[in-house]
Amino acid sequence: MGIYAALLPVPAAMALHGLSQLSANGARALLLRHAVDWRGARYHFLGAAVSVALFLGWDFQAPQRGFLIALGLVPFLALVLKEVPWLDFGRPFGAFLSGFLVCSVQLLVGVGGPLLDVFFTNTRLNRHQVVATKAFTQSASHLIKLVFYGRGLLQFEHGDPLILAAVAALACAGTWVGGKILDRMSDVAFRQATRWIVMGVGVVYLVRGLMGPG
């Protein structure tokens, strides 16, 4: 998302990111559909529906610098919240709150994955269940984002259907490679790697936003 935002207007970045991540997460959810926590997913979607209802009719677009700063802050917000024990996707209220907060952040800055991680920190789901459930719920979030910002693709000057198809195909290919890596990792290694990667990416975009032009 940060790369797209650096190269494109924010609405176009939102739409292109939504397309690529809908493709990636949709493919991942399909591959791991047997491991999805359907009970938690239902409460998550209920929370997402409330978020969508609140965002309808609100036309907000942050300037690029503010957008990058907000994007970089998401992992740190997640770091603060992860110590709250009741933010558990395994609990109905935790799953509902995850849907509301993650969908809201998705619509504001385009990325809610690090925040969604918070709700799986204290859960008893294994790594395959975590990845499968996140993929399924994120597919819906990115679809919602694509509906909200789909017109942004009109601002993408290279919006040739073949290029868009290539973006989706490469996202799916990355998902397939990631699945192979996931099979070779332990649950502990998976959680540690996820934490360090998202924090590192957050620092990059936070610094870029703070040091960019006003």
N, C-alpha and C positions, 0 to 999 in steps of 0.2 A: 504494500500500500504506500509506503514511504517513497519507493522508487517511482511509482506511478504519479504520486503527487508532485514529485520534483520535476517531472517531464510534461505533465498535462494540467489543464485547469482542474480544480477540485471535483466538480461534478463529473467530468470525464474520467478522472482517476477512480472515483467511487464506482461508476458504472463498470469500468473495465475490470476493476478488482472484484466486483460482485460477480461478473461473468466467470473469471478465472477460478475464484474460490468456490462458486457454486458447482463448477465442473469437478474440481479437486475433491471437495467434501462429498459431493454426490457420489462420485466413484468410490470413495473410501467407505461411505455408508453402505453402498451396495455390496462391496466386498466383505464387509464385517457385519452385515445386517443381523446375523444370528446372535451377535453379542450386544445389541442395543438394549439399554435399560428403558423399556417402553413405558413403564409406570412413571418414572421421573420425566421422561420426554413429554408426557401429556400435561403435567403441571408446568413444565417449562414453556410450552406453547401457549398456555393460558396466560402466563405472565407476559409473553411476547405480544399477545393480542391486545393487552391493556396498553402496552407501550405504543403500539401502532395507532391505537385509537387516540392517544394523546398527541402524536406527531402529525396526524392528518390535518392538512391546512396550514402547517407551520413551514414557511419557506425560509430556512436559515442556511447561511453558507459562511464559514469562518475564512478569514484571509489565510494565505498559504503558511505564513510564519506561525500564526496561532494554531493552525491545523497541525503542523509538525510538532509543536510543543505539546499539544493535547495528545497526539499519537504517542509521543515519547513518555508521557506521564502514565499511560494506561498500565504498563507492567508494574510501576511503583505503587499505584493505587491497589493493584492486585496483591502486592507484597504486604501492604498494610492490612488488608482485609483478610488475608489467609489465616491470621491468628484467631479469627472469630469462629468458634467451634460450631455454631448452629448454621453457618453457611455451608450446608452439606446437601449435595444434589440428591442424596438418598432420602432426604426428608421432604415431604410435600411442600412446605413453605420455602425451604431452600431451593428446590427446583423451580418453584414459581418466581421467586426473587431473581434467580439466575436468568430466567426468560425476560423479565422486565428490564433488569439492568443491562444485560448483554445486548439486547435488541436496541435499547436506547443509545448505548455507546456506539453500536454499529452504525446507526443512522446519523450520529453526530460526527464521528471521526473515521468510520469505515472498518475499524478493527476492534473486536471484542473478545478474541480468543484468550489473551492473557487474563482477562477478568473472569472468563468462564472457567479457567484453570482453578481459580480460587474455590469453586464449589465442588471440585473433585479432590481437594487436598485432604479432607477428612473422611472421604468416602471409602467404603470397603470394596468397591469395584476394582477388578484387576485392569492391567494396562490395555488389553484388548477391548474390554467393556468401556473403559474411559474414552479411548480413541473412537470407537464405534458410535457411542452416544454423543460425543462432541461433534463428530462429523455429521450425524443426522440432524442435530439441532442447529448447527452452523449452516447447513444447507438451506434450512428454512430462513435463517437470518439473512443470508446473502441473497436469497430470492426476494425477500422483502426490500432489501437495500437496492436491488436491481430495479424493482418496480418503482421505488421512490426516485432513483437517479438515472433511470434508463435513458431519459432524454439527453443525459450527459454524453452518450456515445456520439451524438450529433456534433459535439465539440472535438471529437477525436479525429483529427485530420487524416489519419491513416485507417479510417474505419472500414476498410475493405472487408467483406465477409470472410475471405480466405485468411486474412490476418487474425480476425477474431476467432475463427475456427482453430487456427494454429495455437493461439493463446490457451484455448480450452483443452486442446489435445496435449499440449506440453504440461499443463496443470495435472491432467490425468496421469501422464507418464511419471511425473514427480510423485504422485500418490502411490503408484505401483512400486517405485523404488523405495519410498518411505516404508511401505508395508513390509518389504524384505528386511529392512533394517530393524523394524519393530520386532519381528520374529526372533532376531538374534539378541535382543536386549532383555535385561531383567527389569522387573517393575521398579526397583530402586534406581537403576541407571537411567531408565526412561524419565522418571520424575526429576532427577538431577539435571539431565541434559536439557529438558524442557525449560526448567527454571533459568539456567544460565544463558540459553539462547535468547529467550524472550527479553531478559534483562539487558543483555548486550545490545540487542536491536533497539530497545527503548532508549538506552544511553545515546546511541548514534543519532537518533532523530530528535531527541531532546536538545542535544548540543547543536545540531544543525538548525533547529528552530530558534534557539537563543542567539546564535551567532549570525543568523541571516539578516537581510535588510528589513527595516521596520515596515 
